[in-house]
Amino acid sequence: MRSLPLHELAALPRAEALQRWRDERNAAVVRPLLWGFAPIALVMTIVEASRGDLLRAGGSAMTLALLAGGILGLRRDRWRHGFHPALLTLLAAGFTLWMVITTLFPMVMFASIFLSPLLLLLLRLRGSDTPLLAVGAAGVAGIRILAGGLEEAPDSFWGPFIGIVLVNAVAAWAGWAMTRRQAGRFIAEWSVASSRERESSRMREELEDARAIQLAMLPSSAPDVSWLELQGMSLPATEVGGDYYDFLPVDGDRVAVVVGDVAGHGVASGLLLSGVRAGLHLLRADLAEPRAVVERLNLLVRDSGVSRLFMSLVVALFDRKTGQVHVVTAGHPPALRFCAATGKVSAIEASSPPLGTRLPAAFPLHTEPLEPGDLWLFVTDGLLEATDPRGRPYGERRLMDELAAAARRDPRPRAVEQALLADLATYRGESELQDDLTVVVVRVVPSAGA
């Protein structure tokens, strides 16, 4: 029987956990006894059979069969769902067979003084089982007397019989007292562990709900924009990530791409993200002026009441009518632009603070040309700060080089995204991802230039 750790027992109902605790300890007691008596029974069977005493050989063989059945049942874990009744049956049959053995081999009668009390002391039985087995252990000794008549019982039998009764009574009381004390300690430990398990289960459910909400905040698919190809993905490092991205069409000629990252992850970051997302959707019509929207979001995060949480953000407005891309960054990694005409990658640097700071903040607007075939890449620092097995970060330089190489091989956003993730996986090796990771790729359709 496999021993369950306390945290697994804590997931069981109280009565079931207590019975499992008893069963595990009883199995640990019964197993060595079965293995210890089996060779003795085998030797006795062989010896008596060789002497031609079939009655004694049969009694020894029955004992051996009982012991072998118990060993196989424990070894194959067949009793894991019914160990307690199987143990009682085994003990009842064992006591009965022991009476047969003492009848056939009177010289082993005195061993009964030690065997049954030892079991009553070591086994962790229910309160109702202890007197039953104590009476059974001593009572079966009277079967021979009742069967043969009291007047035929040898006088030498009464001394051991009375001794067995007294010793079993004392052992039963002592075993019950020890079982009650140890069971009380187990229940106390189980109660603490069960309380923790319930709290952990509740937290897991809350995190799963928050995770579902956070995933629902991400776009299920990119909007159908004839002049842009849009691709994005986000991989959280925990149940509730701190990363966010979205595609927000303002009108037929303007689309805003938003990528954000809360400093941290968990439920608090998810709540902050939901507030920022709601603000962005409420201000969608104002995204034609991305700097004003970022300034208002900064006030929203600062006044959210969630202390010590900041959020980096980049908003890029792709404007087909003016042929420009307007980028506003708030403490976020720079947007990268792959120029199809030159084959070079440039970074849109910014030195503004993240959203939520109480310091005076300015969020400058950067404007770049909207050129046909250009690729734009937006990531969170989970990608840049991912490390190799030696602890070296992936870094912006490697990302720019890989973006250029991927764009030359296959400029489709999906292909570029997969190439970047594959290179990151190769670089990381067996290193764990320490932070949420988001990648958004935008391509200006070659026929959609200004």
Summary of the structure (lengths in Angstrom):
residues: 450
radius of gyration: 38.6
end to end distance: 74.6
largest distance: 120.8
contacts: 1434
relative contact order: 0.08
helix: 58%
strand: 16%
